[in-house]
Amino acid sequence: MVVIYFIYYVSFFCCADEFVGKLMADLKEATMAKDKVRLGVIRRLRSEIMNKEKLNVDAKLEFGDCVKVVQQMAKQCEESAK
């Protein structure tokens, strides 16, 4: 189920700013709905993206970088489920 959330976040966006904005809106929505699984996924995604932004201080984060983060996290979840 967690992998489905990761894939959902990648499928609708074309730039990093839209992606991060949607994450923030969904974070607020999941908090109000008290959806612990979704909240955990969103927080983890946001944390990983923020870490990536800190590493790329000179350049602005691209959407491709966000996609890579989501793919890595989905892969980690699949491997840990096995």
C-alpha positions as CSV (number, residue, x, y, z in Angstrom):
1,M,0.0,0.0,0.0
2,V,2.8,2.4,0.8
3,V,4.3,1.8,-2.7
4,I,1.0,2.9,-4.2
5,Y,1.3,6.3,-2.4
6,F,4.8,6.8,-3.7
7,I,3.7,6.1,-7.3
8,Y,0.7,8.3,-6.9
9,Y,2.8,11.3,-6.1
10,V,5.0,11.0,-9.2
11,S,2.2,10.4,-11.7
12,F,0.5,13.9,-11.8
13,F,3.3,16.5,-11.7
14,C,5.6,18.2,-14.2
15,C,7.8,20.3,-11.9
16,A,9.3,20.1,-8.5
17,D,7.5,23.1,-7.1
18,E,4.1,21.7,-8.0
19,F,5.1,18.3,-6.5
20,V,6.3,19.9,-3.2
21,G,3.2,22.1,-3.0
22,K,0.9,19.0,-3.4
23,L,2.9,17.2,-0.7
24,M,2.3,20.1,1.7
25,A,-1.4,20.2,0.9
26,D,-1.7,16.4,1.3
27,L,0.2,16.5,4.5
28,K,-2.3,18.9,5.9
29,E,-5.2,16.8,4.7
30,A,-3.7,13.6,6.1
31,T,-3.1,15.2,9.4
32,M,-6.7,16.4,9.7
33,A,-8.0,12.9,8.6
34,K,-5.6,11.2,11.0
35,D,-4.5,8.8,8.3
36,K,-1.3,7.5,9.9
37,V,0.0,5.5,6.8
38,R,-0.5,8.4,4.4
39,L,0.9,10.9,6.9
40,G,4.0,8.7,7.4
41,V,4.6,8.4,3.6
42,I,4.2,12.1,3.0
43,R,6.5,13.0,5.9
44,R,9.1,10.6,4.7
45,L,8.9,11.9,1.1
46,R,9.2,15.5,2.2
47,S,12.1,14.7,4.4
48,E,14.0,12.9,1.6
49,I,13.3,15.8,-0.8
50,M,14.5,18.3,1.7
51,N,17.7,16.4,2.2
52,K,18.2,16.3,-1.5
53,E,17.6,20.1,-1.7
54,K,20.2,20.6,1.0
55,L,22.8,18.6,-1.0
56,N,22.1,20.7,-4.1
57,V,22.4,24.2,-2.6
58,D,23.8,25.7,-5.8
59,A,21.1,24.3,-8.1
60,K,17.4,24.3,-7.9
61,L,15.8,20.9,-7.4
62,E,14.4,19.5,-10.6
63,F,11.4,17.3,-11.0
64,G,13.6,14.4,-12.1
65,D,15.3,14.5,-8.8
66,C,12.0,14.2,-7.0
67,V,11.1,11.2,-9.2
68,K,14.4,9.6,-8.3
69,V,13.7,10.1,-4.6
70,V,10.3,8.5,-4.9
71,Q,11.6,5.6,-6.9
72,Q,14.4,4.9,-4.4
73,M,11.8,5.0,-1.5
74,A,9.4,2.7,-3.4
75,K,12.2,0.3,-4.0
76,Q,13.3,0.4,-0.3
77,C,9.7,-0.4,0.7
78,E,9.4,-3.3,-1.7
79,E,12.7,-4.8,-0.5
80,S,11.8,-4.4,3.2
81,A,8.4,-6.1,2.6
82,K,10.1,-9.2,1.3
